[in-house]
Amino acid sequence: MSIVEVAKLAGVSHATVSRVINNRPGVSPECVQLVRKAMQNIGYTPSGRGRPVNAQARVGTIALLMIGADVTLMLAPVANAVLHAVEDTLAEKGFNLILGKLNESGRLPPSVANGRVDGLLLYGYPPPRVHLSRLSKFPCVWLLSARSPRGYWGDRIEPDNEAIGRIAAEHLISKGHKQIAMLNLSPDHMGYEVRTRAFIETANRHGIPAHEVVEGKLESAMPFMAEFDELQVKQIVSRFLAMEDRPTGLFVPRDSLTVMVYHELRAQGVEPGRDVQVVSCNNEPVLGGLDPRPATIDLRPEIIGKQAVEQLSLRIQKPNDPVSVVSTVQPKLRIGDETSVV
């Protein structure tokens, strides 16, 4: 039984259930009665799991901060799936969730600035220096891949980027391709850098030539913020098609980019699935509109979100543990509408 089931039965939000469980104000007597009756009906008893040792210090709230990342990124399928898993797992543990955005000129959300949160889930880039000292005092867990090599602290739950590159290369090799390549429009992104290295190393271990096709360094200090435009995609696809002894297997490390690559390949007279076989990454619904639908690598964001909350709960209980934890989630290949080698 969980707090989510109590909320559904009582017809209230899980935040309301959390307030009742923790005897916090702001809930009408009628709602309190509904929640307690629902708890009794399904035999739910709060376990206290995930609470800090000093129960008086708990305020029952976790903040998820997007640092240097546009809030609309949270609507992306992978990030959105992580967020849903975070929200559900926090609800089961009796925590409320607040969302906040922080950039170079921004202020901390009031709850964070006033210390009225138990811990932080962080997404994006290292924070501005002015906020670093304050944020690093909280139990913290970062979500998804690091964007830059320095400035992070605390724990992290991320996809296994090395495994992603390896799986992509092995899948293309298993289809009989003798030359493979990876398109990389975000060469400054650390996760993509790891995927690229693993992709090439895996191919080389199999005696297969592998290439990285790079559009070029992005001018932005935060390259992940830049959405790919048609000109960038046209340029990198043209660079790929101009390769001598052009590879027939292609890894595109983001599904939304794969859609654009399909369009540009066809615009330049190359048919995906016939002239070149693509393996993509992220397992987003957008691939459903492609024919043939390529294989894609599922980052399993629901596991990332859940494990991030579990790790934050442990960190809240043991805030002085000096060991930082970086945990990777094993990705999974999802087969598409593929036939045989080109």
C-alpha positions, 0 to 999 in steps of 0.5 A: 500500500502507498500514499498514492493509493490513499490519495486516490481512495480519498479523492485528494492529492498526495500532497494533502495526504502527506500533510495529514500524515505529518500533522501539518496545517492547511488541510480542512477537517473534512479532508483529514477525515477522508484521508484517515478513513482511506488509510484505515480502509486499505490498512496503510501505516506510514513507515517513516522510510526515507525520513532523516534521523532528526525527525524534528528537522524534517519539513516533508518537502524536496526541491527539484531545481533545473539549473541553466536548463530551460523549464521546457526541457522538462516536457521532453519525453525522457526528462518528463518520464524522470520527473513522473517517477520522481513525483510518484516515488516522493509521494510514496515516501510522504514528501511534497515536491516543488519545482524551481528554475535557476540561471545566472541572474536568478534567485533561489526559490524561497523554500530553498533559500530559507532552508525549508526543504529536506533535500535537493534533486538537481538537473542541468549545469553547475549552479552560479558561484553565488549559490554554490555554497548555499545549495551544497549544504543540502543533501543532493542528488543530480539527475541524468548526465553531467553537462560539464566536467567541473563544478558538481558535487553530491550524488548522481543517478544517470544512464550508463552512457558507456553502455549506450555507445557499446549497445549502439555499435554492437547492434549495427555490427550484428546487422552486418555493417562493415563501417559505422558512424555516429553523428554528434551535434553536441560534442561538448556534452559529456554524456555524448562524449562518453557514448562516442568513445564507447561506440568507437572503442567497441567497433574497433574491438570487433575490427570494424572502422567507426567514425564520429561525424561532428557538426562543430563546437557550439558557441553556447557555454551551455550546449545542451540548451541549443536546439538543433536547427535544420541548417545544422542537421543539413550540414552534418548529414551532408558531411556524413554522406560525403565520407569516402567509403561511406558507412552503412550503419549510423548511430544518432544519439537522440530520437528527436534528432533522428527524425530530422536526420531521416528527413534530411537523408531523404532530401539528399536522395538517401533512403533510411533502412535501405541505403543506411541503417540507423540506431537511435537513442531515448525511446521517444514516441516520436519514432512512431512516425518514422518508416522504417522505425529504427531501433532505439536505446531506452535510457529507462528514465523511470528507474533513474527517477526512482533511484534518485529519490531512493538515494536522496532518502539515504543521503537525508538519513546520513547527511555526513556520509563522506562517500559520494555515489554515482549510480548508472542505470543500464539501458535497453535496446528496443528493436525497430522495423529492421530487416537485414544489412544494407 
